[in-house]
């Protein structure tokens, strides 16, 4: 039987160039550091020729600032040329490895609040056609731990059942081995009611959502730390208005879990209700068999007016 491992039950710490794997992903996290007086960021104004837009990219250089931006609903972009990074221990110089060069926008993410023992996890899956009759899926998973981004990559196939060949490299993303930016916009607005969220979605706009679990609740049987010390977020691009008037949506990612050297599929089901509350169910499944794990996480939140609860943001994407 395949091992199903949830991102909410795994921690990954770095000791030298090796992994120290522990259980309890959501335990022992500290509160987010709000260091604003010495922001370690760089602004870049980028404008392409003959295009009528101009936007600002803020290059992020610290874990705490990256978490702070994610928590505020920012549009986070990244680029990694992994050949600039130091290989993991045990990779021989004669071994042929195809080093990925990739980038994109952070979609579904899980983040803890402190650089002391925190991590940010997101993934980028793509379908590739290296050969005409060999269409398959390639997945890069990033675990950002303080100033280190561990990049896992592999080609697990359509059924995500080829797990013996993933590779990993360590990148110091704060020192130029990879780049992370915030795409700033003057038009982002936090929307604080069900009616506003429905109005934005039904007018054809996207809505970014971020759960600050500090002000959310979980039912009995869930560890307190699981529902208080993390962020979870993505973008609502597709939705359904149900018969009871609520708005339902879902997000998912397939990511690599180094604990058992397996892939896992994380699915978040969201429901927004007319009484200005939002419920979320986070499930982890075996991506090959779709067998569910035993650690579903139920999250019950108010729609945030400030920084706590479930925050929703309308943005001119």
Secondary structure, DSSP 8 states (H G I E B T S, - for coil): ------GGGEEEEEETTEEEEEE-TTSS--------TT--EEEEEE--TT-S--EEEEEE-SHHHHHHHHHTT-EEEEEEEGGGSEE-TT--TTS-----EEEEE--SEEEES-TTT--EEEEEEEEE-SSTT--EEEEEEEEEETTEEEEEEE--TTTT---S--EEEEEEGGGTSSEEEEEE-TT-EEE-SHHHHHHHHHTT--EEEEEEGGG-B--TTS-GGGGTSEEEEEEE-S-EE-TTS-EEEEEEEEEEETTTTEEEEEEEEEEEETTTEEEEEEEEE-TTT--B-S--EEEEEEB-SSSSEEEEEE---
